[in-house]
Amino acid sequence: MTSEPTLPLDGQRILELAARSMFELFANASEGMLLVDRNARVVWINDQYRRFLPALGFPREEDFVGHAVSEVVQNTQMHRVLETGKPILIDLLSNKAGTFVVSRIPLRDEAGDVIGALGIVLFDHPETTLQPLIQKFAALQRDLDDVRRELASQRRTKYTLANFVGSSPAAVEVKRQARKAAQSSSPVLLLGETGTGKELLAHAIHAASARARSNFVSVNIAAVPDTLLEAEFFGVAPGAYTGADRKGREGKFKLADGGTLFLDEIGDMPLALQPKLLRALQEGEIERLGSNKVVAFDARVIAATSRDLAALVREGKFREDLYYRLNVLPIKVPPLRERRADIPALAEVLVEDIAIRNGTAPFDLGTGALEMLCAQRWRGNIRELRNVLEQAAMRSDAQRIDERQVEQVLRDAGIERMPPAPMPAAAGGAPAAGVLRPLAEQVAALERQAIQAAMAATGGNKLAAAKLLGISRAKLYERLELAA
């Protein structure tokens, strides 16, 4: 063992005086001191410590001093200090005499060998002496518990299939496919325009699966800068780069272990990162940024995109092997214009949700307002429908929204307005004339009305009418032949 450099005589004298002063300070200011030798026997106690002896069960000092410390002080850790040579600077000790805040310090000889240990009772009755510190710690602990509960709630599913509103053939088919996907662990690819409810379906598939009790973790790839995506996915090893957390950080793949990882806007995945994502999906293993250690994970992946992945593959912007890896269970989520019959039910649910969030009573939608909503093309789908309803609610002082107010919102928003189309049901859910006809007939009638309105608006130009309706020209010809 290397010895300390020898101090000059005046320096040695100062060190001895400092040690004596510190000892006297603790002896006088503390609530008690106890000294044990290298064999963990008590060899000395000060006057303050003597007052604890009756409570510990020793009426005489000689019954305490000279005995092994573990025999006379319950729950002592002095032997551990002697074994390790390391101090225990702050600790709580509870025994027959009460609860104390204590320090335990090893004592060494000139050669550096441990020859004993000093125990110092810093405070007795910490429940009163340290009450401000204890209160602050309790408040911090409550805050930490609240954050943990909030984080856990965010990682649970928010929606089930019951939240996917609609009874149209298109909506029923989507829910059927989602239930089937929930029974599998294979990747799911949700395809559809923005605002159609792809994230809701991802939550619902997780909620109906065997992984429902585990985390649902989502990453919006389009919202994360390319340079941060790798760390977001795979995590960061401790000290991986300057400024990195010393403890490291778990990535979303590991956070989703045992549950579901939802990769939203997968079509925006940078090409350079796609091979690492493919390897993670194939091998079930990841490497944190700055680490060579392979970490296994078990997460079911659901991906979603509003882009045409097949076209991106053809353009060389998306890896073909990754596309096939994700496209195992594809589910096409239809745009709102392809399930117009669901608009009244959707509007009712959205109106109630808007009222709850704003703390107001739900407003009524007049028949004319509903007819106009059903006729629109809804480029933004359900998200756009919600926005229009919310704007109408904020602008109106009445509890009823009529056609004129909806039209004004559409005009101000620059939304291409379609003429109103008759509704299959009256406002409030009451049956209207012909509502008890088969649903397919009602949908077909609604389609014919929309086509007629489009043809009238474009002066009979079939190509322009098809674009207005968001369907191909061939599909328009097919519908016209059926209507003939």
N, C-alpha and C positions, 0 to 999 in steps of 0.2 A: 504493500500500500504506500503511495507517495505521501510524504509528510508535508505539513504546511511550512512555508518559508519561516525561518526564525525571525521574530520581531526584535528590534532593538530594545534595550532595557526600559526606556521611557514608554515605548509603544506597548510592551508587555504589561507594564504597570497600569496604563490606561485601560487595556482590555480587561484586566482583573477587576479594576474598579467598576467598569461598566457592567460586568457580569454580576458583581456583588450588588450594585445599585438596582439592576433589573430584578434580581432575586428578592431584594428587600421590598421593592415596589409591589411585586406580585404577592409577597407574603403579607403585606399590610393592606393592599387594596382588594385582594380577592376574598372570596367567602370561605376559602380553606385550601391548604396545600398538603400533599402527601408524597413521600419519597420511598421508592422501592429499590432494592439492590438488583444485581444481575440475575439473581435466583428468584426474583419476583416476590421477595419478602418485604413487608412494610418495615422501614427502618426509622422513619421520622414522620410526625405530623405537626402542624403548627397550632396555635391557640384557637384560631377560628374553626379548624377542622374538628377539634375535640368536642364541640357542641353537637356534632352529628352522632357521636358514639352511642348515647343511650337509644336513639331511634334505630341504630343499626343492630342493637342488642348486646352492647358491650359497656357495662357500667364502669369498668376500669380501663385505663389506657394500656396497661400491660397485657390485657386480654386481646388487644387489637394489634399493637406494635409487636413485631417479631414473628408474626404469622404470615402465611402465604396470602397475598392480596386477594386471590380468587376465593379464599375461604371466608374472608371478612367483609368484602365488598361485592354485593351481587351485581352481575352483568358488567363487571369491569372489563376493560380492553387493554389494561396495562401490559399483560403478557404478550399481546400482539405487537405492541411498540417495541418490546425487548427483542422479539423474534425478528422483526423486519428492520428495525433501526429507523423507521419512518415515523414522524410525528402525526398525531391526530389533533389538528388545531382546534376544530369546533365540532362538538358532538353533544347529543342529549343522553344523559344517563338517568335511568329510573331504578330505584331500589327502595328498601324499607324506609329510608330517610326522606324520600321525596323524589322530585325530578329536578335535574341540574343541567346547566350548560357547562361543559368541561373542556379542558385542553390536556393533552398528554404529550410530553416532550422527552425524547431519549437523551441520556447523558453519556458523554464519551470521555475517555482518558486521552493522554497525550498521543497515543498511537492510533487513536480513532476508533477504538473498540468500545462497544456499548457496555457500560458498567452499571447502568440503572436507568430509572425513568422518573420524571416528575409529573405528578397529577395536580391540576389546578382547577378548583371549582370557581368558575367565573361568575355565575349567577345561580342563586337558588330561587325557587318559585318563578320560573320563566314565564308562567302563564300571566303574571302581573308585570314583572320586570321588563319582559320583551313583548308586551302586548301590542305596541305599534308595529313592530316587525312582523309579529304573527298575523295581525290583521292585514298588513300589506301582502304577505305571502298568501293568505287565504283568498284575498281579492284577485291576485294574479292567477291562482289555481282555478277560481270560478271562471275567469275570462278564458283561460286555456280550455276548460271543459266546454264552455259555450262554443268556442271556435271549432273544437273537435266534433261537437254535435252538428254544427252547421255544415262542416266539411262532409260529414257522413251523410247528411240529408241531401247534399248536392250530388253525391255519388250514388244515391239511390234513384230508381226510375221515377220520373214524374208522371208518366202516362201509361195507360194500358190500351188494349185494342178498343175498349169501350169509348175512348177519347177520339178515335178516328170516326168522326160523324159521317153518316151517310148510309142509305139503303139502295142506292142505284146499283145496277149490275156491275159497274166498274168498281165502286167502293166495296161491294160484297166480295168481288174477286180478289182485290188487294188484301182484304182481311183474311181470306181463305189461305192465300199464299203466305202471309205473315205467320199464321198459326202453324202451318206446315214447316216453315223455316225455324220456328222456335223449338221444334222437336229435334233439330240437328245442331251439330257443332261446326258445320262447314261455314266458310265465309259467305256473307250475304252482301249483294250489291244493290243498293236502292237507286233507281234511275228516275229522273223526273225534273221538271222545271223548278225554278226557285219558288218557294212559298207553297209547295203542294203538301207538305207535312212529312217529309222524309225523316227528320229528326224525331218527330213524334212516333213514327213507325219503328225506328230503331229502339227507342225506349220500350215500346210495347212488345217487341220481339224478345228483348231481354227479360221483361217482366213475366212473360209467359214461358220462359225457358227454365231449365234446371239450375241456371246460374243466377236466378233472381235475387237470392240472398247476398250475393257478392256485389262488388263495385260495378257501376256503370260509369266509365270514364270516356270523355269525348275530347277530341282535338279538331278544331276548325283550321284546316291546313291553310286556307286562304287568309286567315287572320294572323298567322305567325310568320315573321320574317324568315326568308330562306336560311339565313345564317344561324338561326336559333332552332330550326326544326329538329336537327339531329339530337340536340340536347333535350328538347321537349319530348321526343319519342323515347330515347334510350337512356337518358339520365347523364349525370356528370360525376366522374370519380373525384375524390377529395384532392384538391390542389391541381386539378387538370390544367388550369391556366390561371394567369394572374387575375385575381379578383374572384376566383371560384370559391364557393363555400368550403370551409375546411372539412366539414362533415360530408360533403358530396350532396347529390340530389338524385332522387329516384325519378325515372322517366315514366311516361304515361303507360308504356307497355307493362312495367312492373307494378304500377299502381292498379292496373286492371287485372292482375294475376288472380285467376279463379273466377273472374267475371267477364265483362264485355268491354271491348275497346271500339268506340265509334269514331271512324275517320271521315269527317265531313269534308266535302269539296275535294275528294281524292284526285279529281282531274287537275288540280292545281299543284300536285306534288312535283317538286323540282326533279328533273331527269337524273341529276347526279345522285340523289338520295334514294331513287327507286330500287337499285340493286340491294341496298342494305335493308330496305323494307321487305323486299322479296325474300331475302335470306332469313329474316326474322320470322316471317310467316311460314316458310318451309321447314326450318329447323326448330322453331320454338325456343330460340336462344337469341340473346342480345349481348352487346358489349357497351358498357357505359363509355361516354366520351372521356378519353385520357386513360383508359384501362384496357388491359389485355385479358382480363378475366371474363370468361363466358358465364352468363347468368341465364338460367332456364326460366321460362314463364309459361303460363297456361291461360291465354285469353282468347275468347271468341271474337272475331273481327267482323264488324259491320261497316261497310264503306258506303258513301253516298256521293253523288255528283249530279250537277245540273248540266254538265257538258257531255258531248258525244264522245265517249271513250274510244269507240271503234274508229271514229274518224281521227282522233288524236294518235292512235296506234298507226294508222296508215300514213300520217304525216310525220311519224318518227318522234312525236312529242310525249309518247307514253309507251313504256316497255310492253311488248306483246306477252311475254311470260308472266309479268305481274298482272296484266289484264285478265289472263286466263285463270290465274290463281285467285283473283277476287271475284270473278264472274261465275262462281259455282252455283249460287242460288240467286239469280237476278229477279228483282221485283220492279216492275214498271209502275210508278205512281202516276195516275192520270191527272192531267191538268183540270182545273175546275170547269172549264168550258165543255169538257167531255162528260161531266156529271152534273149538269145544271139542275137536275131534279133534286140534288142534295142541298142546293143553295138555301131554301127556306129553313131547313133544320140547322144548317151551319150558321145562318144569320141569327137564329134564336139563341144558339149556344154562345156565339160571339157577343151578342147584346148583353146577355147575362154576365159574361166574364168582364166586359167593359164596365158594367155597373158596379160589380164587386170591387174591381181595382180602383174605381173612382169614388167609391163610397156613396153611390147614388142609387135611386130606384131605376130598374130597367125601363127603357122606353119602348113604345110600340112602333112597329113598322106597318104603315098603311099598305093596302093591297097594291096600289099604284107603285109604291116604293119597292115592294118585293118583286113586282113584275119587271121593273127597270133593272134591278139587281140581277135577276135571272137572265136578262138578255145580254149583259155585257160580256166582253171577251175575256176579261181578267188576265192580263199578261202577267201580273204578279200573283195570281191565284189566291189562295186563302189569305195570305199575308196582305194582299192588296184589298181584298174584301173587308178585312178587319179595319184597315186604315180608313177606308171610305166610311164605314159605320161609325168609327170613333170620331172622325171629323164632323159627321152629321150630328152626333150627340153633343159635341162641344159647341156647335153653332146654334143649336136649337134651345129655345127657352121653354118649349112645350114638351110634353111626355109622348108625343106622337110625331114620327118622321114621315113626311109625305113624299110623293114623287118629285115635286118641285125642289125640295131641299136636297134630295139625292142627286138630281140633275145638276144643281148648282155646284155641289162638291166635285162631281165628275168633270164639269167644265173647268173649274178653277185648277184642278189637278192635271189638266191636259190629257185626261183619259179619253180615248176614242169611244164616244157614246153610241150605243145601239138603241133602236126604238124598243119600247117596252114589249114584253111578250106575256100573254096570259098565263096566270099561275095555275098549277094543278090543285092548289088548296088555298083557302082564304086565310087572311091574317089571323093569328091566334090558334091555328090548327083546326079550325072548323071546316068540315067538308064543303067543297064548292061543287058546282054543277059538273058532273062527269068525273068527279074525283075517284069514284069507286070502280072506274074502268081498270083493266090490267095495266100495271106500271109500264110495260113495254110500249103500249099504245100511247100513253101519256108522253113518254120520252120522245117517241117518233113524231107526235104532234108538235112538241116543242121544237124539235129539230127542223121540221118543215117551216114553222113560223120564223125561225132564225134565218133559214136559207132564203125565204121569201123577202125578209127585211134586207138581207145583204144584197140580193139581186136588185131590189128597188133602189138601194142606196148607191149602187155602182152602175145604174142604168143598164143592167143586164149583162155587164162584162163578167164572164164566168171566172176568168183568171183573177180579176180584182176581188170578186166576191169570195173566192177560195182563200185568198190571202187575208181578207177581212175576218173570215171565220177561223183561220188558223188550221185549215185542212188542205190536202193536196187537190189539184184540179181533178184528178181521177176519182178521188173520194166524193167531190162535189157532183160529178157526172153520175156516179153511182146513186147518190141520194136523190138527184133529180129524176132519174129513171124510176126509182121506187115510188116517188111521189106522183109520177105521171099516171 
